[in-house]
Amino acid sequence: MQGTIDTILSRRSIRKFTDEPVDTEDIRTILEAGRWAPSGLNNQPWKFIVIKNKETMRELAGCTHYSNIILNAPLLIAVYLDLDTMYNKKKDIQAIGASIQNMLLACCNLELGAVWLGEILNNSNKVNLILNCPDTMELMAVLAIGKPADIGKNSTRKDISEIVYNEKYGVIF
């Protein structure tokens, strides 16, 4: 098992997967990681839909420019904001982001590949129809998950001096 910082620094978005299915126990671990994200007032505003059916995936692929990723993945997890549970939209969306990050880190730790798909939000109404979601569920993302077929691209980040200030904005850290 990797340490937390090592997992954060080594996680990459993986867009190509093998045909191997994701183990049910691994799916439960990923969902548990998402479930344990922090949320304001502990309202846990998320709902998850686990998708393994290839016909459902084909329908969802028609909702995004990244259809090849969806069609290649053995597992999708649609992440929703439950508007009935919501108490502060901004905080609850931040909580959903934390939940998604937890799931991505769990995937990395389980040696699974994953990518956070956001462009599909442009067709969230179609996705909701396909997944039979009520109007009280707002699509936040779809995660594509599987055994990696490649290691992902190298990634870079801005230098810390470009993004961190000391005490006040404009004072270099």
Secondary structure, DSSP 4 states (H G I P E B T S, - for coil): ---HHHHHHH--B---B-SPPPPHHHHHHHHHHHHTS--GGG---EEEEEE--HHHHHHHHTTSTTHHHHHH-SEEEEEEEETTT-S-HHHHHHHHHHHHHHHHHHHHHTT-EEEEE-GGGGGHHHHHHHTT--TTEEEEEEEEEESBSS---------GGGT-BSSSTTSB-
